[in-house]
Amino acid sequence: MKKLSFIPALVLMFLAGFLLGQSTDNGKEDKYFYLKLFSEVLKIVENNYVEQVPIKKLIYGAIDGMVSSLDPFSDFFTPEQYKEFMSETEGEFGGVGIEITMENGRPVVVSPIEGTPAWKAGLRPGDIIIAINGEDTFNMSLMDVVKKIRGKPGTKVKLTILRKGKGKPIEVVIVRARIKVPSVKYVNYKGIGYIKISQFTSGTAKSLEKAIKDLEEQGVYGFIVDLRNNPGGLLSEAVDVGDIFIPKGKLIVYTKSRRGELHRYFAEKEPITKNLPIVVLVNKGSASASEIVAGALQDYNIATLVGEKTFGKASVQNLIPLEDGSAIKLTIAYYYTPKGRLIHKKGINPDVEVKMDEKTWNKLFETIRKLRFEGHTEKVILLPDIDVQLRKAIEILQRKQELKKVG
C-alpha cells in the first residue's frame, strides 16, 4: 500500500514542478495548491475507500474527468480504447454506426452512417439517448457511452431515445455489427453525377477523385455532392477533398490556436471538375470535416449549398499518445473558412434553404430501408420524388444546363 501511495505522489510532485516552472508568478500558488489538493484526495481514496482500487484506475479516472470536462470533443482513451478509435478512423469498427456528441449531460446523435445498423434502425440526427440497456446516461462520459453501445457483432443493445416532436421516449433495439463503411458512393443519374460522402476516413479523397473521373468519362454535366448526415472525420481528408475542387494556391481552411498560432492549408493542384457546376447537399447532420469542405466551396462560389443549416463543429482535436499506450484527444484550435468565418456552434447556412420535416425524412428513410432489405444493398438509391432537397439540387443543375445550351 505504501508503494502505491509513493508513486503518484512522486509523479504529482514532478508535474507540479513542471507546471510551476512554465507558469507566471500569479499562477504558481493556485496550481501548487490544487495539485496538492489532488494528491491529498488521491491518498484519502486509496487509504479509506471500502475496497482496494488499482492505482491505474484512479489515475485514469482522474485524467478522464479532467479531459472530458473541457468540451464534448476532448477525450481520454485507455490503451484498448485508443486502438479501437484508431481502427475507426480507418473506416472499419464494431458497433452500431452512429456519431455522437454530448449536450447538457446527455449523448446526442450527430448522425447515423448510412447502411449501418443504427441507420437501419431509424436513428436520426438530434436524437437524445437517455438510456442504454435501461441505464440512465445522464452525466456519463462520452467514452463510457461509446463503450456501452459497442460490443461483439451479433449482440443487441437497447437505446432509449428522446426525439423532437415525439411525446414519449422511443425504445430501439439494435443488433451490433462489424462495420466497414465505404465513404464514397456514386451514380450517374440522368446526366448528373451524384456522389455521396458518408464520412471522412483514410482514402476518402482518393475514392472521390476516382468517382469524379469515372462520372466525367460518362459525360455528366454537373455534380451533386451529398454531405448530409456526414459527421466528419479526418481533417487531412477534408483538406484533400477540398483540393479536388479548389484552384491551386487558394486557401482551403486555416486553424488558430489559443495563442494565435495559425496553420494554413492550401490547394496544391488544379480542380479536376472541369468547371462543371456543383451543388452540395447539407443538413444538421453535416459536421466537422463536412463543414470544412462545404464552407470552402461556398466561400469561393464553387458550389451552391442546398438544404439546412449544418451542425456547427469547428474545433480541431489533436491525438496525443501517452507512454503507456493510452492517449488523449484534445481540442487545440478552431478552424476558419477561407473568408475567416468561425462557424463553431453556429453552423453554415445554405445558399438555398430547403427544409425536410420529420414526416418526409421518415418516409425517405423507410422507403430506402425497404429497398435495401429487398436486395438493393450496393446500389445508390435516389428518390427525388420524396427527397425534396435532392430534387431542388437536380432542378438547379438542370436549369444551369438549359441556360448553357441557350447561351
Residue pairs with C-beta under 8 A, 6 or more apart in sequence:
1 46
1 47
4 46
4 55
5 43
5 46
5 47
7 55
8 39
8 42
8 55
8 58
8 59
9 39
9 42
9 43
12 35
12 38
12 39
12 42
15 35
16 31
16 32
16 35
16 36
19 31
19 35
20 28
20 31
20 32
23 31
38 62
42 58
42 62
45 53
45 58
46 53
46 55
46 58
60 76
60 78
60 326
63 76
63 328
64 76
64 141
64 143
65 141
66 76
67 74
67 75
67 76
67 328
67 329
67 330
68 74
68 75
68 76
68 141
68 142
68 143
70 330
70 331
71 315
71 331
72 101
72 102
72 103
72 142
73 101
73 313
73 315
73 317
73 329
73 331
74 317
74 328
74 329
74 330
74 331
75 141
75 142
75 143
75 328
75 329
76 143
76 326
76 327
76 328
76 329
77 85
77 143
77 326
77 327
77 328
77 329
78 326
79 324
79 325
79 326
81 143
81 147
81 326
82 321
82 325
82 326
82 327
84 93
84 94
84 150
85 327
85 329
87 93
89 201
89 202
89 233
89 234
90 201
90 202
91 180
91 181
91 182
91 183
91 199
91 201
91 202
91 203
92 178
92 179
92 180
92 181
93 178
93 179
94 150
94 151
94 152
94 153
94 176
94 177
94 178
94 179
95 146
95 149
95 150
95 151
95 176
95 177
95 179
96 116
96 117
96 118
96 121
96 149
96 150
96 157
96 174
96 176
96 177
96 179
97 112
97 113
97 115
97 116
97 117
97 118
97 119
97 177
97 179
97 181
98 109
98 110
98 111
98 112
98 113
98 116
98 118
98 123
98 149
99 109
99 110
99 111
99 112
99 113
99 199
99 231
99 232
99 287
100 107
100 108
100 109
100 110
100 129
100 142
100 145
100 146
101 107
101 108
101 110
101 142
101 313
102 108
102 142
102 145
103 128
105 138
105 139
106 128
106 129
106 130
106 137
106 138
107 128
107 129
107 137
107 140
107 142
107 145
108 126
108 127
108 128
108 129
109 118
109 123
109 124
109 125
109 126
109 127
109 128
109 129
110 125
110 231
110 285
110 287
110 311
110 313
111 125
111 229
111 230
111 231
111 285
111 286
111 287
112 118
112 119
112 123
112 124
112 125
112 229
113 119
113 179
113 181
113 198
113 199
113 229
113 231
114 181
114 196
114 198
114 229
115 181
115 198
115 372
116 177
116 179
116 181
117 174
117 175
117 176
117 177
117 179
118 174
119 365
120 369
120 372
121 172
121 173
121 174
122 172
122 362
122 365
122 366
122 369
123 159
123 161
123 172
124 163
124 358
124 361
125 229
125 283
125 284
125 285
125 311
126 163
126 164
126 284
127 161
127 162
127 163
128 161
128 162
128 163
129 137
129 145
129 159
129 160
129 161
130 136
130 137
130 138
130 160
130 161
130 162
130 169
131 137
131 158
131 159
131 160
131 169
132 145
132 148
132 149
132 157
132 158
132 159
132 160
133 148
133 157
133 158
134 158
134 160
135 148
137 145
140 148
148 157
149 157
149 159
150 176
151 157
151 176
152 176
153 176
153 177
153 178
154 175
154 176
154 177
155 175
155 176
156 173
156 174
156 175
156 176
157 173
157 174
157 176
158 171
158 172
158 173
158 174
159 171
159 172
159 173
159 174
160 169
160 170
160 171
160 172
161 169
161 170
161 171
161 172
162 169
162 170
163 170
164 358
165 358
181 198
181 199
181 201
182 198
182 207
183 197
183 198
183 199
183 200
183 201
183 203
183 204
183 207
183 233
184 195
184 196
184 197
184 198
184 204
184 207
184 208
184 211
185 195
185 196
185 198
185 380
186 193
186 194
186 195
186 196
186 211
186 214
186 215
186 380
187 194
187 379
187 380
187 382
188 194
188 215
188 218
188 220
189 382
189 394
190 394
191 219
191 220
191 221
191 222
191 401
192 220
192 221
192 222
192 223
192 224
192 394
192 397
193 211
193 212
193 215
193 216
193 218
193 220
193 222
193 223
193 224
194 223
194 224
194 226
194 380
194 382
195 208
195 211
195 212
195 215
195 223
195 224
195 225
195 226
196 226
196 380
197 204
197 208
197 225
197 226
197 227
197 230
197 241
197 290
198 229
198 230
199 230
199 231
199 232
199 233
200 230
200 232
200 233
200 234
200 237
200 238
200 241
200 288
200 289
200 290
201 233
201 234
201 237
202 234
202 237
203 237
204 233
204 234
204 237
204 240
204 241
205 237
205 240
205 241
205 243
205 244
208 241
208 244
209 244
209 272
212 223
212 244
212 272
212 273
213 272
215 223
216 272
216 273
216 274
216 276
220 276
221 276
221 277
221 397
221 401
221 404
222 276
222 277
222 278
222 279
222 397
222 400
222 401
223 273
223 276
223 277
223 278
223 279
224 278
224 279
224 280
224 281
224 390
224 393
224 394
224 397
225 278
225 279
225 280
225 281
225 303
226 280
226 281
226 390
227 280
227 281
227 282
227 286
227 290
227 293
227 294
228 281
228 282
228 283
228 285
228 286
228 307
228 389
229 283
229 285
229 286
230 285
230 286
230 287
230 289
230 290
231 285
231 287
231 288
231 290
231 311
232 238
232 287
232 288
232 289
232 290
232 291
232 313
233 288
233 289
234 289
235 289
235 292
235 316
235 335
237 289
238 253
238 288
238 289
238 290
238 292
238 293
239 252
239 253
239 265
239 292
241 289
241 293
242 252
242 253
242 265
242 267
242 292
242 293
242 296
242 297
243 252
243 267
243 268
243 269
244 271
244 272
244 273
245 271
245 273
245 278
245 293
245 296
245 297
245 302
245 303
246 252
246 267
246 271
246 296
246 297
246 300
246 302
247 267
247 270
247 271
247 300
248 267
248 268
248 269
248 270
249 266
249 267
250 266
250 267
250 300
250 338
251 264
251 265
251 266
251 267
251 338
252 265
252 266
252 267
252 292
252 296
252 338
253 265
253 292
253 295
253 296
253 335
253 336
253 337
253 338
254 262
254 263
254 264
254 265
254 335
254 336
254 338
255 262
255 263
255 316
255 333
255 334
255 335
255 336
256 262
256 263
256 333
256 334
256 335
256 336
257 332
257 333
258 333
261 333
263 333
271 302
277 304
277 396
277 397
277 400
277 401
278 297
278 302
278 303
278 304
279 303
279 304
279 305
279 306
279 393
279 396
279 397
280 293
280 294
280 297
280 298
280 303
280 304
280 305
280 306
281 306
281 307
281 389
281 390
281 393
282 290
282 294
282 305
282 306
282 307
282 308
282 309
282 310
282 348
282 350
283 307
283 308
283 310
283 356
283 389
284 308
284 309
284 310
284 311
284 347
285 311
286 294
286 307
286 310
286 311
287 310
287 311
287 312
287 313
288 311
288 313
288 314
290 310
291 310
291 311
291 312
291 313
291 314
291 343
291 347
291 348
292 335
292 337
294 303
294 305
294 310
294 348
295 337
295 338
295 341
295 343
295 348
296 302
296 337
296 338
297 303
297 305
298 305
298 337
298 348
298 351
299 337
299 338
299 339
299 341
300 338
304 351
304 352
304 396
305 348
305 349
305 350
305 351
305 352
306 350
306 351
306 352
306 354
306 389
306 392
306 393
306 396
307 350
307 353
307 354
307 356
307 389
308 350
308 353
308 354
308 355
308 356
308 389
309 347
309 348
309 349
309 350
310 343
310 347
310 348
311 347
312 343
312 344
312 345
312 346
312 347
312 348
313 344
314 334
314 335
314 336
314 342
314 343
314 344
315 331
315 333
315 334
315 335
315 344
316 331
316 332
316 333
316 334
316 335
317 329
317 330
317 331
317 332
318 329
318 330
318 332
319 327
319 328
319 329
320 327
320 328
320 329
320 330
321 327
322 328
334 342
334 344
336 342
337 343
341 348
352 392
352 396
354 388
354 389
354 392
356 364
356 387
356 388
356 389
360 386
360 388
363 386
364 383
364 386
364 387
367 383
367 386
368 381
368 383
371 381
372 381
382 390
383 390
384 390
384 391
384 394
385 391
